[in-house]
Amino acid sequence: MARYRGPKSKISRKFGEPIFGPSKALQKKSYPPGHHGRNRRRKQSEYAIQLQEKQKAKYLYGVLERQFLNLFDKASRRSGITGEILLQLLESRLDNVVFRLGIAPTRRAARQLILHKHITVNDMVVNIPSFTVKVGDNVGVREKSKSLLVINESLARRTSKKYPWMEWDDAEMLGKYISLPQRDEIPENIQEQLIVELYSK
C-alpha cells in the first residue's frame, strides 16, 4: 500500500509541528525546508491555508487522499458538525486506537503490528489498519504476541495520560473503546473547519 516514505523531518518542518513524533531537526531548524525556507514571507492564499490543513491531517493520521475523501463524504452525510465527525472517524481507525492505547509508540508502528496480525478486535484477529472501531469494541494484543518486546517496551513507556474515551487493562493487555471522543478531548492541533471549507468549494 502506498505510504509516505520520505524524510519525516522535512514534513515536520513544513508544518512547523512534530507530525511524526519528537524531531531534533524541527528544534534546530524551526523554519520550512528548501532554499528559501528561512526567508519565505509570502502571504498565503485562503485556498493554500485550507489545503495545508488537510495535508497536515492526512500526514498525522497516515491516511491517503482517496481514504481521506471517503471519510469526509461519510462525515458530511451524518447529522452533526462535519469537522468534528471527520476527526471522530479518523480517531476510530484501528491503527489510531492501537496508538492511543499505547500498544505502539507511533501510528506507523501500530499499522505494522496490525498488518502482522498481532492485534485483535473482540477476540478476532484484524489485519486492516483502516478498520473502524465501534463504541463497545475491545481492542487487544493477540495471545501469542503478548510477549513481543516491541509491544511490552511501548506499554512500559506509556505515560499516565489517558484518553477519556478509552479504557485499558494492563493485566489482560486489552482496551475498550467506550465512547466517541469529543472535539476538546482530541489533542491534535487541527483546524477541521478549514478542511470542511476546502471540500465544500
C-alpha positions as CSV (number, residue, x, y, z in Angstrom):
1,M,0.0,0.0,0.0
2,A,1.3,3.5,-0.9
3,R,2.6,5.4,2.1
4,Y,4.8,8.4,2.5
5,R,8.3,7.1,2.9
6,G,10.3,10.3,2.5
7,P,12.2,12.3,5.2
8,K,9.9,12.8,8.2
9,S,11.8,15.9,9.5
10,K,11.1,17.7,6.2
11,I,7.3,17.2,6.7
12,S,7.5,18.3,10.3
13,R,9.4,21.5,9.3
14,K,6.9,22.2,6.6
15,F,4.1,22.4,9.1
16,G,6.1,23.6,12.0
17,E,4.9,20.7,14.2
18,P,6.2,17.3,15.2
19,I,3.9,15.4,12.8
20,F,5.7,12.0,13.2
21,G,6.7,12.5,16.8
22,P,9.5,14.5,18.5
23,S,12.0,15.8,16.0
24,K,15.5,17.2,16.7
25,A,15.6,18.7,13.2
26,L,12.5,20.7,14.0
27,Q,14.2,22.1,17.1
28,K,17.3,23.0,15.3
29,K,15.6,24.4,12.2
30,S,12.2,25.8,13.0
31,Y,11.6,27.2,9.5
32,P,10.3,25.5,6.4
33,P,12.6,23.3,4.3
34,G,14.1,24.4,1.0
35,H,16.5,27.1,-0.2
36,H,14.1,29.9,0.6
37,G,12.6,28.4,3.8
38,R,14.2,30.9,6.2
39,N,13.2,33.9,4.1
40,R,9.8,32.8,2.9
41,R,7.4,35.6,3.9
42,R,4.9,35.4,1.0
43,K,1.3,35.7,2.2
44,Q,-0.6,32.5,1.7
45,S,-4.0,32.4,-0.1
46,E,-7.1,31.2,1.6
47,Y,-7.0,28.0,-0.5
48,A,-3.3,27.4,0.4
49,I,-4.1,27.6,4.1
50,Q,-7.0,25.2,3.8
51,L,-5.0,22.7,1.7
52,Q,-2.2,22.8,4.2
53,E,-4.5,22.0,7.0
54,K,-5.9,19.0,5.1
55,Q,-2.4,17.8,4.2
56,K,-1.4,18.1,7.9
57,A,-4.3,15.9,9.0
58,K,-3.5,13.3,6.3
59,Y,0.1,13.0,7.4
60,L,-0.8,13.0,11.1
61,Y,-3.2,10.0,10.7
62,G,-1.3,8.3,7.9
63,V,-4.3,8.4,5.5
64,L,-4.2,8.5,1.7
65,E,-6.1,11.1,-0.4
66,R,-8.9,8.7,-1.5
67,Q,-9.3,7.4,2.0
68,F,-9.5,10.9,3.4
69,L,-12.1,12.0,0.8
70,N,-14.2,8.9,1.6
71,L,-14.1,9.7,5.3
72,F,-15.1,13.3,4.6
73,D,-18.1,12.1,2.5
74,K,-19.1,9.8,5.3
75,A,-18.9,12.6,7.8
76,S,-20.8,15.0,5.6
77,R,-23.7,12.6,5.4
78,R,-24.1,12.3,9.1
79,S,-26.0,14.7,11.2
80,G,-23.9,17.0,13.4
81,I,-20.8,19.1,13.0
82,T,-19.0,17.7,9.9
83,G,-15.5,18.6,11.0
84,E,-15.9,17.0,14.4
85,I,-17.4,13.9,12.9
86,L,-14.4,13.7,10.5
87,L,-12.0,13.7,13.4
88,Q,-14.0,11.1,15.2
89,L,-13.9,8.8,12.2
90,L,-10.1,9.3,12.0
91,E,-9.8,8.6,15.7
92,S,-11.8,5.4,15.3
93,R,-9.4,3.9,12.8
94,L,-7.8,0.7,14.3
95,D,-4.2,1.9,13.8
96,N,-5.0,5.1,15.7
97,V,-6.8,3.3,18.5
98,V,-3.8,0.9,18.9
99,F,-1.5,4.0,19.1
100,R,-3.7,5.8,21.6
101,L,-3.9,2.8,23.8
102,G,-0.1,2.7,24.0
103,I,0.4,-0.7,22.3
104,A,2.6,1.0,19.7
105,P,4.7,4.2,20.1
106,T,3.6,5.7,16.7
107,R,0.7,5.2,14.3
108,R,3.2,3.8,11.8
109,A,4.3,1.2,14.3
110,A,0.6,0.4,15.1
111,R,-0.1,-0.2,11.4
112,Q,2.8,-2.6,11.3
113,L,1.5,-4.6,14.3
114,I,-1.9,-4.8,12.7
115,L,-0.6,-5.9,9.3
116,H,1.4,-8.7,11.0
117,K,-1.7,-9.9,12.8
118,H,-0.7,-9.1,16.4
119,I,-3.9,-7.1,17.2
120,T,-7.4,-8.4,17.9
121,V,-10.9,-6.7,17.9
122,N,-13.5,-8.5,20.0
123,D,-11.1,-11.6,20.2
124,M,-10.9,-11.8,16.4
125,V,-7.6,-11.0,14.6
126,V,-7.9,-8.0,12.4
127,N,-5.1,-7.0,9.9
128,I,-6.7,-4.0,8.3
129,P,-5.3,-0.7,9.7
130,S,-8.3,1.3,8.4
131,F,-10.8,-0.9,10.2
132,T,-13.3,1.2,12.0
133,V,-13.5,0.5,15.8
134,K,-17.1,0.9,17.1
135,V,-18.2,2.0,20.6
136,G,-18.1,-1.0,22.9
137,D,-15.4,-2.9,20.9
138,N,-12.5,-4.5,22.7
139,V,-9.0,-4.0,21.2
140,G,-6.2,-6.1,22.5
141,V,-3.0,-7.9,21.8
142,R,-3.2,-11.4,20.4
143,E,-2.3,-14.1,23.0
144,K,0.7,-15.3,21.1
145,S,2.0,-11.7,20.7
146,K,1.8,-10.6,24.4
147,S,5.5,-11.4,24.9
148,L,6.7,-9.3,22.0
149,L,9.4,-6.9,23.1
150,V,8.3,-4.0,20.9
151,I,4.8,-4.2,22.5
152,N,6.0,-4.5,26.1
153,E,8.5,-1.7,25.6
154,S,5.8,0.6,24.2
155,L,3.4,-0.2,27.1
156,A,6.2,0.4,29.6
157,R,6.7,3.8,28.2
158,R,3.0,4.7,28.4
159,T,2.6,8.0,30.3
160,S,-0.1,8.4,32.9
161,K,-2.0,10.4,30.3
162,K,-5.2,8.7,29.5
163,Y,-7.9,9.3,26.9
164,P,-11.4,9.6,28.4
165,W,-13.0,7.7,25.5
166,M,-10.9,4.6,26.1
167,E,-10.1,2.1,28.9
168,W,-7.0,-0.1,29.3
169,D,-6.5,-3.2,31.3
170,D,-2.7,-3.9,31.9
171,A,-3.2,-7.4,33.1
172,E,-5.2,-8.5,30.1
173,M,-3.5,-6.2,27.6
174,L,-6.9,-5.2,26.5
175,G,-8.5,-1.9,25.8
176,K,-12.1,-0.8,25.3
177,Y,-13.5,1.9,23.1
178,I,-16.1,3.3,25.4
179,S,-17.4,6.4,23.5
180,L,-16.7,8.7,20.6
181,P,-14.2,11.4,21.6
182,Q,-15.5,15.0,21.9
183,R,-13.6,17.6,20.0
184,D,-12.0,19.2,23.1
185,E,-10.7,15.7,24.1
186,I,-8.8,15.2,20.8
187,P,-5.2,16.6,21.3
188,E,-4.3,17.0,17.7
189,N,-3.8,20.6,16.5
190,I,-6.1,20.6,13.5
191,Q,-8.5,23.3,12.4
192,E,-11.0,21.0,10.9
193,Q,-13.3,23.8,9.8
194,L,-10.7,24.8,7.2
195,I,-10.8,21.2,5.8
196,V,-14.6,21.4,5.6
197,E,-14.4,24.7,3.8
198,L,-11.9,23.3,1.3
199,Y,-14.1,20.3,0.4
200,S,-17.2,22.5,0.3
201,K,-16.0,24.6,-2.6
